[in-house]
Amino acid sequence: MSSQKTASNGNINVAIDGPAGAGKSTVARKVAEALEYVYIDTGAMYRAVSWYMIRNDILPEHVEEVEHHVKNLVIDLVPDAGGQKVYCNGEDVTTVIRSLEVTNVVSLYASIESVRTHLVQNQRQMALRKGVVMDGRDIGTTVLPDAEVKIFMTASVQERALRRFKELGDSFDITLEQLEKDIANRDKLDEEREISPLRCSEDAIVLDTTHMSIPEVVETIAAYCRAARDGENRS
């Protein structure tokens, strides 16, 4: 945990990192609700970029074209009764960015330096006032290295695939075995990319959620956050 002081309102920032399918988004959103903080789904921002590029036939290997377009993208995360709405240039893309088509290429676009630079600047701006729970792949190491609480959520590949399989339900024609392969491949891509690879911050709390329920994970992280917030406010 960082020794950085809290904002004048007593709030802290929380970084939750981990591999694909670890349940970061669900947990981060619920932790934010428990703490009455703002939830920022950075993965949704990268998915929105990927969706836009797919829609406009811009391949990830066309780096200069990607760079040109990403600079003009406006991505908004809007709190909603159902969780959070994601808008790309004013269009609601909340559902479409979760498609397998986007999932299968998001790591490729996220590895482009200009994409990460643009989105990281936006994410840091969002966190300036504190009271933010942010999840992703490199929040504790790159985006918010001074976050007061850093959590690295993980689980076995088999468990993560099962969770994603249940989440997709009958809406996608894919087997559990294929999901396991996809997630393992996603891990490899995230860990080996040159720009902000997936790695655990040295001062992060590692939380293996393989055998934990969502409420258990949420309460565990929220307890760490309350302890850090109380400790910072007394210092």
Solvent accessible surface area in square Angstrom, and as a share of the most:
residue,aa,sasa,rsa
1,M,95,0.42
2,S,22,0.14
3,S,102,0.66
4,Q,75,0.33
5,K,123,0.52
6,T,28,0.16
7,A,28,0.21
8,S,130,0.84
9,N,93,0.48
10,G,14,0.14
11,N,36,0.19
12,I,0,0.00
13,N,11,0.06
14,V,0,0.00
15,A,0,0.00
16,I,0,0.00
17,D,8,0.04
18,G,0,0.00
19,P,9,0.06
20,A,3,0.03
21,G,11,0.10
22,A,0,0.00
23,G,29,0.28
24,K,14,0.06
25,S,33,0.21
26,T,42,0.24
27,V,3,0.02
28,A,0,0.00
29,R,67,0.24
30,K,80,0.34
31,V,0,0.00
32,A,2,0.02
33,E,114,0.51
34,A,48,0.37
35,L,11,0.05
36,E,159,0.71
37,Y,23,0.09
38,V,86,0.49
39,Y,21,0.08
40,I,5,0.03
41,D,6,0.03
42,T,3,0.02
43,G,24,0.23
44,A,0,0.00
45,M,0,0.00
46,Y,18,0.07
47,R,19,0.07
48,A,0,0.00
49,V,1,0.00
50,S,0,0.00
51,W,31,0.11
52,Y,37,0.14
53,M,0,0.00
54,I,45,0.23
55,R,141,0.52
56,N,65,0.33
57,D,123,0.64
58,I,3,0.01
59,L,87,0.43
60,P,21,0.13
61,E,117,0.53
62,H,85,0.38
63,V,72,0.42
64,E,148,0.66
65,E,77,0.35
66,V,0,0.00
67,E,60,0.27
68,H,117,0.52
69,H,46,0.21
70,V,1,0.00
71,K,130,0.55
72,N,101,0.52
73,L,8,0.04
74,V,86,0.50
75,I,14,0.07
76,D,62,0.32
77,L,30,0.15
78,V,65,0.37
79,P,112,0.70
80,D,62,0.32
81,A,118,0.91
82,G,71,0.68
83,G,18,0.17
84,Q,28,0.12
85,K,67,0.28
86,V,4,0.03
87,Y,61,0.23
88,C,2,0.01
89,N,81,0.42
90,G,62,0.60
91,E,69,0.31
92,D,68,0.35
93,V,1,0.00
94,T,37,0.21
95,T,112,0.65
96,V,70,0.40
97,I,0,0.00
98,R,93,0.34
99,S,29,0.19
100,L,35,0.18
101,E,110,0.49
102,V,3,0.01
103,T,21,0.12
104,N,90,0.46
105,V,35,0.20
106,V,4,0.02
107,S,8,0.05
108,L,73,0.36
109,Y,5,0.02
110,A,6,0.05
111,S,38,0.25
112,I,14,0.07
113,E,109,0.49
114,S,24,0.15
115,V,1,0.00
116,R,8,0.03
117,T,67,0.39
118,H,37,0.17
119,L,0,0.00
120,V,11,0.06
121,Q,110,0.49
122,N,50,0.25
123,Q,1,0.00
124,R,104,0.38
125,Q,125,0.55
126,M,72,0.32
127,A,4,0.03
128,L,120,0.59
129,R,208,0.76
130,K,28,0.12
131,G,4,0.04
132,V,4,0.02
133,V,0,0.00
134,M,0,0.00
135,D,3,0.02
136,G,4,0.03
137,R,32,0.12
138,D,3,0.01
139,I,1,0.01
140,G,1,0.01
141,T,28,0.16
142,T,40,0.23
143,V,2,0.01
144,L,17,0.08
145,P,64,0.40
146,D,80,0.41
147,A,2,0.02
148,E,1,0.01
149,V,0,0.00
150,K,9,0.04
151,I,1,0.01
152,F,27,0.11
153,M,2,0.01
154,T,33,0.19
155,A,7,0.05
156,S,45,0.29
157,V,41,0.24
158,Q,110,0.49
159,E,40,0.18
160,R,10,0.04
161,A,0,0.00
162,L,63,0.31
163,R,61,0.22
164,R,42,0.15
165,F,76,0.32
166,K,144,0.61
167,E,126,0.56
168,L,19,0.09
169,G,40,0.38
170,D,154,0.80
171,S,84,0.54
172,F,67,0.28
173,D,155,0.81
174,I,28,0.14
175,T,81,0.47
176,L,50,0.25
177,E,111,0.50
178,Q,78,0.35
179,L,5,0.03
180,E,49,0.22
181,K,137,0.58
182,D,42,0.22
183,I,6,0.03
184,A,47,0.36
185,N,84,0.43
186,R,31,0.11
187,D,16,0.08
188,K,115,0.49
189,L,68,0.34
190,D,1,0.01
191,E,95,0.43
192,E,111,0.50
193,R,23,0.08
194,E,166,0.74
195,I,53,0.27
196,S,22,0.14
197,P,37,0.23
198,L,12,0.06
199,R,132,0.48
200,C,49,0.29
201,S,13,0.09
202,E,183,0.82
203,D,56,0.29
204,A,20,0.15
205,I,36,0.18
206,V,92,0.53
207,L,20,0.10
208,D,86,0.45
209,T,1,0.00
210,T,27,0.16
211,H,173,0.77
212,M,52,0.23
213,S,52,0.34
214,I,79,0.40
215,P,97,0.61
216,E,92,0.41
217,V,3,0.02
218,V,17,0.10
219,E,94,0.42
220,T,42,0.24
221,I,0,0.00
222,A,1,0.00
223,A,49,0.38
224,Y,77,0.29
225,C,1,0.00
226,R,83,0.30
227,A,65,0.50
228,A,13,0.10
229,R,53,0.19
230,D,67,0.35
231,G,32,0.31
232,E,25,0.11
233,N,81,0.42
234,R,193,0.70
235,S,96,0.62
